């Protein structure tokens, strides 16, 4: 019996060493996330402290032009890893929101703590811009812009040492809608730049913060002048809903998807995210849903519990999808 236990514990010890060697990068990332999580839990943020208009500015490369179309230069920012953990750096692409007509590529402080942790563990964060809608609907162009950003990452992987097998996308609100469309659609769809169209657009995983997945559910009552003009420009609503609803592109081969949405959202109904999640499960696609219970669509009333839920859920999801 003693011999058996001695052999058993020897095998167990060897197995632990092997697992540690194989998964040590995930373990270090997990440690960094837990450390940040504890910090979040101990430091209770108020709404005033969580200024979502303020953004991280510790970037390595700013305003890189990734393409020129319609006489407009579209740019992105690169926040490189603060430590070299991997031979090539995994990439997280951030796509901002703003009702398709507003916003910019600045990363909000609500996301900065977690994203900074990934930079510390060898990740590159890229924040992109896209052509904002003016006067009329232009989903096709915006989706193409996000997709061309992904293609740009492939094109420039050697210059910036990107690992194109490890690309994730984080989209917020309308940016999540564009991210879903760019990530779920086929490679040859939504092209705008002939040079970039030669490159792949495949991503490994996607994080959707309150993105509209069914445009027919959007609350378009009481829109301001700019947005009213854009939505009134849609002449064939059935065609637009059919072509630009991410839920219509769900199949078993789409990237792993994390959906984060508040059940108090009065602008983009929580129902749309629940429908996307159910469709993913029905189609045997990998998906998770985190339901927030306190905040409005713009995170203006976010509670400490929801901050922690976002940080913890986001971190677990990316860790699970991170390279070994």
Residue frames relative to the residue before (quaternion, step in Angstrom):
aa qw qx qy qz dx dy dz
X 1.0000 0.0000 0.0000 0.0000 0.00 0.00 0.00
X 0.6404 0.5225 -0.3235 0.4607 3.57 0.98 -0.88
X 0.6380 0.5343 -0.3151 0.4563 3.54 1.03 -0.87
X 0.6316 0.5401 -0.3212 0.4541 3.55 1.06 -0.84
X 0.6950 0.4705 -0.2824 0.4647 3.58 0.84 -1.00
X 0.6160 0.5443 -0.3452 0.4528 3.56 1.06 -0.74
X 0.6724 0.4819 -0.2852 0.4840 3.55 0.97 -0.90
X 0.6344 0.5479 -0.3252 0.4376 3.58 1.01 -0.88
X 0.7119 0.4491 -0.2593 0.4735 3.57 0.84 -0.99
X 0.5936 0.5492 -0.3623 0.4635 3.58 1.14 -0.54
X 0.6610 0.4904 -0.2939 0.4860 3.56 0.98 -0.91
X 0.6395 0.5307 -0.3156 0.4580 3.60 1.00 -0.86
X 0.6530 0.5207 -0.3059 0.4569 3.56 0.98 -0.91
X 0.6529 0.5060 -0.3014 0.4762 3.57 0.98 -0.90
X 0.6447 0.5294 -0.3161 0.4519 3.57 1.00 -0.87
X 0.6420 0.5212 -0.3188 0.4632 3.59 1.00 -0.84
X 0.6430 0.5207 -0.3174 0.4634 3.57 0.99 -0.86
X 0.6620 0.5073 -0.3022 0.4616 3.57 0.94 -0.94
X 0.6655 0.5013 -0.3022 0.4631 3.58 0.92 -0.92
X 0.6383 0.5277 -0.3210 0.4594 3.57 1.04 -0.79
X 0.6567 0.5080 -0.3052 0.4665 3.56 1.00 -0.86
X 0.6893 0.4900 -0.2783 0.4553 3.56 0.96 -0.93
X 0.8083 0.2887 -0.1165 0.4997 3.56 0.85 -1.00
X 0.3184 0.8008 -0.4817 0.1592 3.62 1.21 0.19
X 0.6361 0.5275 -0.3468 0.4437 3.62 1.04 -0.62
X 0.6406 0.4917 -0.3231 0.4934 3.57 1.04 -0.73
X 0.6260 0.5378 -0.3386 0.4519 3.58 1.04 -0.78
X 0.6685 0.4911 -0.3028 0.4693 3.60 0.94 -0.87
X 0.6311 0.5170 -0.3279 0.4764 3.58 1.03 -0.77
X 0.6425 0.5239 -0.3127 0.4637 3.56 0.98 -0.89
X 0.6353 0.5311 -0.3222 0.4588 3.58 0.99 -0.85
X 0.6633 0.5079 -0.3017 0.4593 3.57 0.95 -0.92
X 0.6520 0.5130 -0.3065 0.4666 3.56 1.01 -0.83
X 0.6475 0.5175 -0.3161 0.4615 3.58 0.95 -0.89
X 0.6328 0.5330 -0.3219 0.4602 3.56 1.02 -0.85
X 0.6700 0.4833 -0.2869 0.4849 3.57 0.98 -0.89
X 0.6225 0.5522 -0.3218 0.4517 3.56 1.07 -0.81
X 0.6540 0.5014 -0.3062 0.4766 3.59 0.96 -0.89
X 0.6298 0.5357 -0.3242 0.4597 3.54 1.05 -0.82
X 0.6459 0.5156 -0.3091 0.4705 3.58 0.99 -0.88
X 0.6777 0.5098 -0.2909 0.4429 3.53 0.95 -0.93
X 0.7029 0.4629 -0.2634 0.4715 3.57 1.03 -0.82
X 0.7333 0.3328 -0.2094 0.5546 3.56 1.15 -0.63
X 0.1809 -0.8161 0.5432 0.0789 3.58 -0.09 1.27
X 0.2766 -0.7839 0.5407 0.1289 3.53 -0.52 1.25
X 0.2793 -0.7088 0.6165 0.1987 3.53 -1.14 0.69
X 0.6747 -0.4715 0.3572 0.4414 3.57 -1.26 0.22
X 0.6436 0.5264 -0.3316 0.4457 3.58 1.02 -0.77
X 0.6650 0.4963 -0.3078 0.4655 3.58 0.99 -0.80
X 0.6945 0.4316 -0.2652 0.5109 3.57 1.10 -0.72
X 0.0436 0.8289 -0.5521 0.0792 3.55 0.48 1.22
X 0.2077 -0.8271 0.5100 0.1127 3.56 -0.10 1.27
X 0.5865 0.5543 -0.3898 0.4436 3.61 1.22 -0.03
X 0.6288 0.5057 -0.3295 0.4903 3.58 1.25 -0.37
X 0.1089 -0.8339 0.5405 0.0259 3.55 -0.89 0.83
X 0.6007 -0.5420 0.4495 0.3786 3.50 -1.34 0.39
X 0.0998 -0.8153 0.5679 0.0532 3.59 -0.95 0.81
X 0.4527 0.7011 -0.4381 0.3341 3.58 1.24 0.41
X 0.2372 0.8049 -0.5093 0.1909 3.57 0.92 0.91
X 0.4605 -0.6702 0.5107 0.2791 3.54 -1.28 0.41
X 0.7870 0.0734 -0.0117 0.6124 3.57 1.04 -0.84
X 0.0852 -0.8193 0.5666 0.0223 3.57 -0.68 1.06
X 0.8663 0.1311 -0.1046 0.4706 3.51 -1.28 0.65
X 0.1980 0.7580 -0.5825 0.2168 3.56 0.82 1.03
X 0.3504 -0.7314 0.5443 0.2148 3.59 -0.76 1.00
X 0.1512 -0.8111 0.5586 0.0851 3.58 -0.60 1.10
X 0.7856 -0.1222 0.0129 0.6064 3.59 1.30 -0.17
X 0.2492 -0.7256 0.6178 0.1726 3.51 -1.35 0.33
X 0.1580 0.7719 -0.6055 0.1124 3.58 -0.75 1.03
X 0.8369 0.1342 -0.1344 0.5134 3.54 -1.15 0.71
X 0.6624 -0.5278 0.2976 0.4406 3.56 1.12 0.73
X 0.6377 0.5124 -0.3170 0.4799 3.57 1.30 0.22
X 0.2999 -0.7334 0.5823 0.1819 3.55 -0.93 0.94
X 0.1545 -0.7732 0.6098 0.0810 3.57 -0.86 0.98
X 0.1462 -0.8388 0.5245 0.0047 3.53 -0.78 1.09
X 0.1504 -0.7589 0.6244 0.1075 3.53 -1.35 0.27
X 0.3141 -0.7164 0.5903 0.1991 3.55 -1.33 0.37
X 0.1983 -0.7719 0.5949 0.1045 3.56 -1.07 0.77
X 0.1101 -0.7583 0.6419 0.0281 3.55 -0.80 1.14
X 0.2201 -0.8347 0.4931 0.1083 3.57 -0.08 1.28
X 0.6447 -0.5133 0.3853 0.4152 3.57 -1.26 0.28
X 0.3885 -0.7144 0.5290 0.2425 3.58 -1.07 0.70
X 0.7449 0.1868 -0.1613 0.6199 3.57 1.34 -0.13
X 0.3533 -0.7047 0.5643 0.2451 3.57 -1.09 0.65
X 0.0407 -0.8179 0.5721 -0.0446 3.54 -0.23 1.36
X 0.7759 0.2609 -0.1173 0.5623 3.55 1.01 -0.86
X 0.6163 -0.5337 0.4240 0.3943 3.55 -1.23 0.46
X 0.7542 0.0642 -0.0425 0.6521 3.56 1.10 -0.83
X 0.4777 -0.7251 0.4304 0.2465 3.55 -0.97 0.88
X 0.4168 -0.6536 0.5672 0.2781 3.61 -0.96 0.86
X 0.2748 -0.7845 0.5440 0.1147 3.57 -1.13 0.69
X 0.1008 -0.7374 0.6641 0.0718 3.54 -1.15 0.82
X 0.1710 -0.7936 0.5800 0.0676 3.58 -0.65 1.14
X 0.1805 -0.7869 0.5849 0.0775 3.59 -0.79 1.09
X 0.0865 -0.7846 0.6138 0.0108 3.58 -0.88 1.04
X 0.3506 -0.7897 0.4717 0.1757 3.58 -0.45 1.25
X 0.4151 -0.6764 0.5500 0.2600 3.52 -1.36 0.32
X 0.2494 0.7826 -0.5546 0.1334 3.56 -1.32 -0.28
X 0.6075 -0.6139 0.3380 0.3740 3.56 1.07 0.85
X 0.6175 -0.5835 0.3116 0.4256 3.59 1.20 0.65
X 0.7507 0.3987 -0.1944 0.4896 3.60 1.24 -0.31
X 0.7661 0.2949 -0.1500 0.5510 3.59 1.21 -0.38
X 0.6223 0.5879 -0.3960 0.3320 3.54 -1.36 -0.10
X 0.1383 -0.7655 0.6207 0.0981 3.53 -1.36 0.19
X 0.6915 -0.5348 0.3279 0.3581 3.56 -1.32 0.11
X 0.3705 0.7204 -0.5049 0.2980 3.62 1.21 0.21
X 0.3654 -0.7300 0.5346 0.2185 3.59 -0.93 0.89
X 0.3769 -0.7509 0.4897 0.2332 3.64 -0.60 1.05
X 0.5945 -0.5986 0.4114 0.3451 3.54 -1.14 0.67
X 0.5356 0.6199 -0.4107 0.4001 3.60 1.20 -0.37
X 0.7416 0.3639 -0.2110 0.5226 3.59 1.17 -0.57
X 0.5237 0.7060 -0.3894 0.2751 3.58 1.13 -0.60
X 0.6538 0.5321 -0.3625 0.3975 3.68 0.78 -0.83
X 0.6962 0.4519 -0.2825 0.4809 3.58 0.88 -0.90
X 0.6587 0.5098 -0.3198 0.4516 3.59 0.91 -0.87
X 0.6217 0.5367 -0.3392 0.4587 3.59 1.07 -0.70
X 0.6106 0.5485 -0.3494 0.4519 3.57 1.10 -0.68
X 0.6582 0.4971 -0.3124 0.4713 3.57 0.98 -0.78
X 0.6063 0.5343 -0.3540 0.4708 3.59 1.08 -0.64
X 0.6437 0.5244 -0.3137 0.4607 3.55 1.02 -0.79
X 0.7312 0.3834 -0.2179 0.5205 3.56 1.20 -0.52
X 0.7460 -0.4867 0.2119 0.4021 3.55 1.09 0.74
X 0.5395 0.6314 -0.4034 0.3841 3.61 1.25 0.08
X 0.2936 -0.6931 0.6237 0.2105 3.53 -1.33 0.47
X 0.1907 -0.7577 0.6143 0.1100 3.58 -0.96 0.90
X 0.0662 -0.7816 0.6198 0.0227 3.57 -0.87 0.98
X 0.1097 -0.7752 0.6204 0.0465 3.56 -0.93 0.97
X 0.1431 -0.8403 0.5222 0.0257 3.56 -0.64 1.14
X 0.3261 -0.6950 0.5980 0.2303 3.53 -1.34 0.31
X 0.0913 -0.7641 0.6325 0.0883 3.55 -1.30 0.27
X 0.6246 -0.5637 0.3841 0.3802 3.57 -1.20 0.49
X 0.3343 -0.7646 0.5200 0.1823 3.57 -0.54 1.18
X 0.5186 -0.6344 0.4717 0.3257 3.56 -1.11 0.65
X 0.0108 -0.7722 0.6351 -0.0167 3.54 -1.03 0.90
X 0.8621 0.0470 -0.0837 0.4976 3.56 -0.67 1.14
X 0.8302 0.0402 -0.0014 0.5560 3.62 0.98 -0.70
X 0.6255 -0.5433 0.4258 0.3637 3.54 -1.32 0.44
X 0.0873 0.7919 -0.5998 0.0740 3.55 -1.02 0.85
X 0.0103 0.8398 -0.5413 0.0394 3.58 0.78 1.06
X 0.6308 0.5741 -0.3422 0.3942 3.56 0.92 -0.92
X 0.6753 0.4927 -0.2874 0.4676 3.58 0.93 -0.93
X 0.6784 0.4984 -0.3057 0.4449 3.58 0.87 -0.89
X 0.6410 0.5052 -0.3227 0.4793 3.58 0.98 -0.81
X 0.6371 0.5258 -0.3165 0.4664 3.58 1.01 -0.84
X 0.6293 0.5401 -0.3370 0.4457 3.60 1.03 -0.76
X 0.6673 0.4811 -0.3026 0.4813 3.58 0.89 -0.89
X 0.6645 0.5015 -0.2983 0.4668 3.56 0.96 -0.88
X 0.6437 0.5085 -0.3178 0.4755 3.59 1.07 -0.70
X 0.5725 0.5600 -0.3806 0.4623 3.59 1.15 -0.49
X 0.6472 0.5020 -0.3119 0.4815 3.57 0.96 -0.88
X 0.6457 0.5099 -0.3143 0.4735 3.58 0.99 -0.83
X 0.6119 0.5456 -0.3396 0.4611 3.59 1.07 -0.73
X 0.6111 0.5471 -0.3469 0.4548 3.59 1.02 -0.77
X 0.6555 0.4946 -0.3050 0.4823 3.58 0.95 -0.87
X 0.6593 0.5284 -0.3120 0.4345 3.57 0.88 -0.94
X 0.7969 0.3216 -0.1345 0.4934 3.59 0.96 -0.89
X 0.2824 0.8062 -0.4894 0.1753 3.59 1.20 0.34
X 0.6697 0.4990 -0.3081 0.4556 3.61 1.01 -0.75
X 0.6440 0.5391 -0.3219 0.4371 3.59 1.02 -0.78
X 0.8037 0.2665 -0.1181 0.5188 3.57 0.90 -0.97
X 0.4427 -0.7240 0.4302 0.3077 3.59 1.31 0.16
X 0.2523 0.7739 -0.5324 0.2323 3.59 0.90 0.97
X 0.2948 -0.6941 0.6221 0.2103 3.55 -1.21 0.62
X 0.2162 -0.8311 0.5017 0.1042 3.58 -0.16 1.27
X 0.5536 0.5614 -0.4099 0.4586 3.59 1.27 0.07
X 0.7431 0.3511 -0.1701 0.5437 3.56 1.31 -0.31
X 0.2991 0.7444 -0.5357 0.2634 3.59 0.62 1.15
X 0.0363 -0.7748 0.6312 0.0077 3.54 -0.90 1.00
X 0.2310 -0.7697 0.5815 0.1267 3.59 -1.18 0.54
X 0.1031 -0.7612 0.6379 0.0539 3.56 -1.05 0.88
X 0.0049 0.8104 -0.5846 0.0385 3.59 -0.62 1.13
X 0.2053 -0.7796 0.5845 0.0916 3.56 -1.05 0.82
X 0.8548 -0.0183 -0.0213 0.5182 3.59 -0.86 1.06
X 0.8233 -0.0124 0.0245 0.5670 3.62 -0.61 -1.05
X 0.6040 0.5528 -0.3463 0.4580 3.58 1.15 -0.59
X 0.6172 0.5235 -0.3410 0.4782 3.58 1.15 -0.59
X 0.6083 0.5454 -0.3449 0.4621 3.59 1.05 -0.77
X 0.6837 0.4787 -0.2837 0.4721 3.58 0.88 -0.96
X 0.6386 0.5308 -0.3172 0.4581 3.58 1.06 -0.78
X 0.6368 0.5218 -0.3166 0.4712 3.57 1.00 -0.85
X 0.6752 0.4925 -0.2971 0.4619 3.56 0.87 -0.92
X 0.6744 0.4984 -0.2929 0.4594 3.59 0.92 -0.91
X 0.7205 0.4582 -0.2427 0.4605 3.58 1.02 -0.83
X 0.7133 0.4601 -0.2519 0.4648 3.58 1.07 -0.74
X 0.6467 0.5415 -0.3305 0.4235 3.61 1.07 -0.66
X 0.6255 -0.5576 0.3999 0.3715 3.56 -1.25 0.45
X 0.6877 -0.5269 0.3210 0.3827 3.53 -1.20 0.61
X 0.7299 0.4556 -0.2461 0.4462 3.59 0.90 -0.87
X 0.5850 0.5817 -0.3719 0.4255 3.58 1.25 -0.16
X 0.8405 0.1933 -0.1515 0.4829 3.55 -1.29 0.52
X 0.2767 0.7295 -0.5642 0.2701 3.54 0.38 1.32
X 0.1011 -0.8086 0.5790 0.0250 3.55 -1.07 0.76
X 0.7679 0.2642 -0.1317 0.5685 3.57 1.12 -0.71
X 0.4493 -0.7371 0.4339 0.2581 3.57 -0.55 1.16
X 0.6487 0.5138 -0.3249 0.4579 3.60 1.02 -0.72
X 0.7068 0.4547 -0.2662 0.4721 3.58 0.86 -0.95
X 0.5838 0.6116 -0.3737 0.3815 3.61 1.09 -0.57
X 0.5754 0.5992 -0.3669 0.4187 3.59 1.26 -0.30
X 0.6959 0.4879 -0.2548 0.4612 3.57 1.23 -0.46
X 0.6061 -0.5760 0.4045 0.3705 3.59 -1.20 0.51
X 0.2072 -0.7664 0.5913 0.1414 3.57 -1.31 0.23
X 0.3618 0.7581 -0.4709 0.2694 3.58 1.23 0.41
X 0.0752 -0.7686 0.6334 0.0489 3.56 -1.09 0.82
X 0.5309 -0.6596 0.4436 0.2938 3.54 -1.23 0.53
X 0.8092 -0.0577 0.0794 0.5793 3.58 0.95 -0.84
X 0.2215 -0.7754 0.5871 0.0706 3.53 -1.30 0.46
X 0.1386 -0.7690 0.6201 0.0698 3.55 -1.06 0.85
X 0.1433 -0.8202 0.5538 -0.0041 3.54 -0.55 1.29
X 0.1056 -0.7792 0.6172 0.0288 3.58 -0.54 1.24
X 0.8466 -0.2337 0.1274 0.4609 3.57 -0.39 1.30
X 0.2696 0.7777 -0.5221 0.2233 3.56 0.91 0.88
X 0.4569 -0.6612 0.5103 0.3059 3.61 -1.03 0.69
X 0.1342 -0.8176 0.5584 0.0416 3.58 -0.52 1.18
X 0.7395 0.2009 -0.1500 0.6247 3.55 1.34 -0.25
X 0.3250 -0.8011 0.4715 0.1739 3.57 -0.16 1.30
X 0.5918 0.5875 -0.3675 0.4118 3.59 1.17 -0.49
X 0.6692 0.5045 -0.2982 0.4568 3.59 1.21 -0.39
X 0.4695 0.6968 -0.4406 0.3162 3.60 1.25 -0.21
X 0.3858 -0.6970 0.5579 0.2326 3.55 -1.08 0.81
X 0.0332 -0.8357 0.5473 -0.0314 3.60 -0.22 1.29
X 0.4367 0.6812 -0.4713 0.3509 3.58 1.24 0.32
X 0.8413 0.2096 -0.1440 0.4770 3.56 -1.06 0.71
X 0.3072 0.7639 -0.5131 0.2425 3.58 1.13 0.57
X 0.5231 -0.6182 0.4704 0.3506 3.58 -1.16 0.51
X 0.7535 -0.4101 0.2578 0.4446 3.58 -1.29 0.15
X 0.6641 0.5266 -0.3091 0.4314 3.59 0.84 -0.99
X 0.7268 0.4388 -0.2488 0.4661 3.56 0.76 -1.05
X 0.6040 0.5499 -0.3578 0.4525 3.59 1.06 -0.69
X 0.6504 0.5229 -0.3094 0.4559 3.56 0.97 -0.87
X 0.6498 0.5225 -0.3106 0.4564 3.57 1.00 -0.85
X 0.7239 0.4413 -0.2579 0.4633 3.58 0.77 -1.01
X 0.6386 0.5154 -0.3309 0.4659 3.60 1.11 -0.60
X 0.5944 0.5835 -0.3592 0.4209 3.60 1.24 -0.37
X 0.5517 0.6015 -0.3973 0.4195 3.59 1.25 -0.26
X 0.2110 -0.8206 0.5233 0.0909 3.58 -0.40 1.23
X 0.7736 0.2009 -0.1168 0.5895 3.59 1.07 -0.68
X 0.1972 -0.8355 0.5037 0.0969 3.56 0.14 1.30
X 0.6288 0.5418 -0.3434 0.4396 3.60 0.99 -0.77
X 0.6548 0.5014 -0.3058 0.4758 3.60 0.96 -0.88
X 0.6625 0.5184 -0.3057 0.4459 3.58 0.90 -0.94
X 0.6623 0.4979 -0.2997 0.4729 3.56 0.94 -0.91
X 0.6598 0.5144 -0.3088 0.4523 3.57 0.95 -0.85
X 0.7398 0.4383 -0.2405 0.4503 3.58 0.83 -0.98
X 0.8082 0.3132 -0.1306 0.4813 3.59 0.94 -0.84
X 0.4744 0.6207 -0.4757 0.4042 3.58 1.15 0.56
X 0.4171 -0.7304 0.4760 0.2568 3.64 -0.46 1.10
X 0.6067 0.5909 -0.3567 0.3943 3.58 1.04 -0.76
X 0.6316 0.5470 -0.3262 0.4420 3.60 1.20 -0.53
X 0.6817 0.4783 -0.2760 0.4799 3.59 1.28 -0.24
X 0.4518 0.7092 -0.4427 0.3114 3.59 1.27 0.02
X 0.1865 0.7330 -0.6443 0.1129 3.53 -1.07 0.90
X 0.7313 -0.4634 0.2786 0.4157 3.58 -1.25 0.12
X 0.6975 0.4944 -0.2743 0.4403 3.60 1.19 -0.38
X 0.4423 0.6986 -0.4704 0.3084 3.64 1.20 0.00
X 0.6306 -0.5354 0.3884 0.4061 3.61 -1.19 0.40
X 0.6097 -0.5134 0.4431 0.4104 3.58 -1.23 0.43
X 0.1270 -0.8321 0.5399 0.0055 3.57 -0.83 1.03
X 0.1291 -0.7444 0.6509 0.0744 3.54 -1.01 0.94
X 0.1401 -0.7951 0.5892 0.0331 3.57 -0.74 1.13
X 0.0338 -0.7893 0.6128 -0.0182 3.60 -0.79 1.06
X 0.1867 0.7945 -0.5468 0.1871 3.59 -0.57 1.14
X 0.3800 -0.7133 0.5456 0.2217 3.55 -1.13 0.72
X 0.4130 -0.7077 0.5146 0.2526 3.56 -1.00 0.82
X 0.6211 0.5040 -0.3486 0.4886 3.60 1.33 0.18
X 0.4005 0.7384 -0.4610 0.2860 3.60 1.29 0.06
X 0.1876 -0.8127 0.5463 0.0762 3.59 -0.64 1.15
X 0.6483 0.5130 -0.3151 0.4661 3.60 1.27 -0.14
X 0.7587 0.1086 -0.0541 0.6400 3.56 0.85 -1.02
X 0.3705 -0.7718 0.4626 0.2303 3.62 -0.25 1.18
X 0.5580 -0.6063 0.4669 0.3208 3.53 -1.07 0.86
X 0.5487 0.6451 -0.3707 0.3812 3.56 1.15 -0.66
X 0.6382 0.5443 -0.3365 0.4281 3.58 1.02 -0.76
X 0.6642 0.4840 -0.3040 0.4818 3.58 1.03 -0.75
X 0.6257 0.5260 -0.3377 0.4666 3.57 1.04 -0.73
X 0.6356 0.5244 -0.3229 0.4656 3.58 1.04 -0.79
X 0.6435 0.5153 -0.3225 0.4651 3.58 0.99 -0.83
X 0.6524 0.5168 -0.3114 0.4586 3.57 0.92 -0.91
X 0.6707 0.4975 -0.2995 0.4614 3.58 0.87 -0.94
X 0.6471 0.5126 -0.3197 0.4650 3.59 1.02 -0.82
X 0.6262 0.5354 -0.3316 0.4596 3.60 1.02 -0.75
X 0.6687 0.4882 -0.2972 0.4757 3.58 0.88 -0.94
X 0.6478 0.5260 -0.3051 0.4590 3.57 0.98 -0.88
X 0.7323 0.4162 -0.2171 0.4932 3.60 1.10 -0.77
X 0.4593 -0.6980 0.4260 0.3468 3.60 1.32 0.12
X 0.4019 0.6660 -0.5087 0.3690 3.55 1.06 0.82
X 0.4956 -0.6586 0.4794 0.3015 3.58 -1.15 0.62
X 0.1939 0.7847 -0.5635 0.1705 3.58 -0.67 1.11
X 0.0987 -0.7541 0.6458 0.0670 3.54 -1.26 0.62
X 0.1738 -0.7794 0.5955 0.0877 3.57 -1.14 0.67
X 0.1033 -0.7598 0.6405 0.0438 3.56 -0.88 1.06
X 0.1815 -0.7945 0.5749 0.0732 3.56 -0.66 1.15
X 0.2172 -0.7593 0.6026 0.1142 3.57 -0.79 1.07
X 0.2804 -0.8174 0.4947 0.0927 3.56 -1.04 0.81
X 0.7549 0.4223 -0.2165 0.4528 3.60 1.18 -0.05
X 0.7577 0.4784 -0.2037 0.3944 3.54 1.03 -0.74
X 0.4878 -0.6147 0.5346 0.3138 3.51 -1.31 0.45
X 0.7527 -0.4060 0.2669 0.4443 3.57 -1.30 0.08
X 0.7509 0.4054 -0.2138 0.4755 3.59 0.98 -0.86
X 0.5108 -0.6717 0.3897 0.3688 3.61 1.31 0.27
X 0.3736 0.7754 -0.4558 0.2266 3.60 1.26 0.16
X 0.7689 0.2939 -0.1794 0.5388 3.60 1.11 -0.51
X 0.2492 0.8172 -0.4938 0.1621 3.57 1.18 0.48
X 0.3437 -0.7376 0.5501 0.1878 3.55 -1.00 0.89
X 0.6589 -0.4983 0.3851 0.4114 3.54 -1.31 0.27
X 0.6281 0.5426 -0.3365 0.4448 3.58 1.03 -0.76
X 0.6803 0.4781 -0.2928 0.4721 3.57 0.98 -0.81
X 0.5818 0.5587 -0.3702 0.4607 3.59 1.11 -0.62
X 0.6846 0.4775 -0.2769 0.4760 3.54 0.92 -0.95
X 0.6238 0.5427 -0.3375 0.4500 3.60 1.02 -0.78
X 0.6474 0.5075 -0.3118 0.4755 3.56 0.99 -0.87
X 0.6855 0.4990 -0.2927 0.4420 3.57 0.80 -1.04
X 0.6886 0.4811 -0.2803 0.4645 3.55 0.89 -0.97
X 0.6981 0.4782 -0.2835 0.4512 3.61 0.83 -0.97
X 0.6437 0.5211 -0.3099 0.4669 3.55 1.00 -0.88
X 0.6764 0.5065 -0.2933 0.4471 3.55 0.92 -0.94
X 0.6515 0.5144 -0.3157 0.4597 3.59 0.90 -0.90
X 0.6634 0.5221 -0.3080 0.4388 3.56 0.93 -0.92
X 0.7075 0.4485 -0.2777 0.4702 3.58 0.84 -0.95
X 0.5965 0.5540 -0.3564 0.4586 3.59 1.09 -0.69
X 0.6618 0.5085 -0.3051 0.4587 3.57 0.92 -0.92
X 0.7393 0.3865 -0.2133 0.5085 3.57 1.10 -0.72
X 0.4900 0.6756 -0.4295 0.3450 3.60 1.26 0.09
X 0.5819 -0.5737 0.4346 0.3787 3.58 -1.22 0.43
X 0.5809 -0.5838 0.4375 0.3610 3.57 -1.23 0.48
